[in-house]
Amino acid sequence: MATVTLQDIRKSYGPTEVIHGVSIDIADGEFVVLVGPSGCGKSTLLRMVAGLESVTSGTLRIGERVVNDLEPAERDIAMVFQNYALYPHMSVRNNLAYGLKNRGFARAEIDRRVAEAAAMLEIAPYLDRKPGQLSGGQRQRVAMGRALVREPAAFLFDEPLSNLDAKLRIQMRVEIRRLQRRVGTTSLYVTHDQIEALTLADRLVVLNGGVVEQIGTPEEVFDRPATIFVAGFIGTPPMNMVPVDWLRGKGELDAVPAAADVVGIRPDDLDLEAPPGSHLTLPATLELLEPAGAESHLYVRLDGLDQPATVRTQGRPALADGARLALHVRPEALHPFVKATGRRA
Amino acid sequence: MRATFPHRFLPYLLVAPQLAISLIFFYWPAGQALHQSVLREDPFGLKTQFVGLANFRRVLGDPAYLNSVQVTAFFSVATAFLSMAIALVLAVQAEKILRGKGFYRTLMIWPYAVAAAIAGMLWLFLFNPSFGTLAYPLRQMGIAWDPLLNGNQAMALVIGAASWKQISYNFLFFVAGLQAIPKSLIEAAAIDGAGRTRRFWTIVFPLLAPTTFFLLVVNTVYALFDTFGIIHAVTGGGPGKSTETLVYKVYNDGFVNLQLGSSAAQSVILMVIVIALTAFQFRYIERKVHYG
């Protein structure tokens, strides 16, 4: 177990820089999720920590050691790959034991660790099968077992759930979290799925275009997005963005700093009924009502604005398309941003 | 799924060319060989006599024939092994190249386009004891190089020429086989603490097994049969009988010495060997080389 420290890490391919100075401190035993759209550099960053990609500049520490120039094998990390990367010609048992054999562990110790991991992951019945004879979920467990037996300083996960179907994904998500709590190994997890990110992480790192947009707990990132990008990326349906000028005269704007020129409002914070106390009232026309089980999504057009907005509400309001609406929002629910910098005002 | 054709004779018409080729170039000569192997005939075909299995008895009791079996076994194993081993090394090295990969691969594939007889002549000239470009450095190194008189050196020469010509083909298949191995497996093994050599022998080589086995079959058949042109051009089976393989002996006895019955019996034996070998290898493929 160890801390993992990234200090102004940069990566260039030829003249093109793809990671523009990333600094993250991961505490011992912490579960940190790197999240961002595809091509944001999150996988590259993880592979740099693993030693599969070279570090162009900056300092990478695992524990006290600077590992910039160490081979992957010497970094004391284990990685779970997106396609699991199980050795197809070896039994599950040998897949788990391979890393220990290479490191010259004693036979008895290998057997003990394999048995322990197999019990923990409930794969003991499949130890003598080949990966090809296992289902997707079972392969996923074997991949985690292979990381587990090594008892490394850190786990690295590269979108490990993206090849599973929706139901299995949720189940494995819970299991990964439970397992990590139990063994307490520092973990760095890459995903493009924000739900996965919000549910798994002790802390989130939102990446965009090779730059860190925000680092914080899932609550911090959701409740107080630091940039317009984070506001739009975290949360479904995404946050609505409304110009401040348009809001003038529609209610109290004291909470919005003078510098802000755009305001974000979460679809959940737009109410069909007026809340008690101070609030803004926004006139709109309903374009489409989309029932989604226990809740409904309303796609509306705010009067005098080109872009559509989304409202999320509980239950199924009896409204026809084209209905006139008054949407209410409390001033605390406004997220002020400066458009030019993209940052929170 | 059952295919349907607009006319009931069309399917027969479509397979006719393949059938014709098999009939004319395999079944007819094979039948002729079977027929001739039980006959004794004078070189001019004036007198023919049925002798039963006498040709086979004589061939199998002939020390020259048994020598040829040994020569063939050694030549085939050495050629198949050498051409596959070198091709594998080159394919693995080619994987590491970052720039000019395509150029390197193209160059590697060219020798396959060279006709057997020309490849043979090329090696013959390069290693000719009196004026060969490569014979000179061998002499300088203190090797008494004379493949025209030394049987072992002649054998080395034909093995070299035959292997060289087959390396391209093997290289192509090994490159394709290596590309089919997911990169993440190699990376996982690297993280699992396996060094380069260990990674190759525990991950890459086992996963290449289907390719390797396919090439083993192809190269064995190549070494047994398709090397006639090279041997004919380089040594003509000599010196003595030191490079006379079974196929070469069939040609020599039948078409040079005109012992038609003996030659036919030899080709029948050869046919049986090939059928047995191929059947063995294919059963082996189905059983052993399988994963995934």
HADDOCK unambig.tbl for C-alpha pairs under 7 A between the chains (distance, minus, plus):
assign (segid A and resid 72 and name CA) (segid B and resid 190 and name CA) 6.31 0.50 0.50
assign (segid A and resid 72 and name CA) (segid B and resid 191 and name CA) 5.00 0.50 0.50
assign (segid A and resid 73 and name CA) (segid B and resid 190 and name CA) 5.98 0.50 0.50
assign (segid A and resid 73 and name CA) (segid B and resid 191 and name CA) 4.61 0.50 0.50
assign (segid A and resid 73 and name CA) (segid B and resid 192 and name CA) 6.13 0.50 0.50
assign (segid A and resid 73 and name CA) (segid B and resid 193 and name CA) 4.43 0.50 0.50
assign (segid A and resid 78 and name CA) (segid B and resid 191 and name CA) 6.68 0.50 0.50
assign (segid A and resid 85 and name CA) (segid B and resid 184 and name CA) 5.64 0.50 0.50
assign (segid A and resid 85 and name CA) (segid B and resid 185 and name CA) 4.95 0.50 0.50
assign (segid A and resid 85 and name CA) (segid B and resid 188 and name CA) 6.54 0.50 0.50
assign (segid A and resid 86 and name CA) (segid B and resid 185 and name CA) 6.81 0.50 0.50
assign (segid A and resid 87 and name CA) (segid B and resid 185 and name CA) 6.62 0.50 0.50
assign (segid A and resid 88 and name CA) (segid B and resid 291 and name CA) 6.84 0.50 0.50
assign (segid A and resid 88 and name CA) (segid B and resid 292 and name CA) 5.67 0.50 0.50
assign (segid A and resid 89 and name CA) (segid B and resid 291 and name CA) 5.99 0.50 0.50
assign (segid A and resid 98 and name CA) (segid B and resid 192 and name CA) 6.99 0.50 0.50
assign (segid A and resid 99 and name CA) (segid B and resid 192 and name CA) 4.25 0.50 0.50
assign (segid A and resid 99 and name CA) (segid B and resid 193 and name CA) 5.97 0.50 0.50
assign (segid A and resid 102 and name CA) (segid B and resid 193 and name CA) 5.72 0.50 0.50
assign (segid A and resid 102 and name CA) (segid B and resid 194 and name CA) 5.78 0.50 0.50
assign (segid A and resid 103 and name CA) (segid B and resid 193 and name CA) 6.44 0.50 0.50
assign (segid A and resid 132 and name CA) (segid B and resid 292 and name CA) 4.87 0.50 0.50
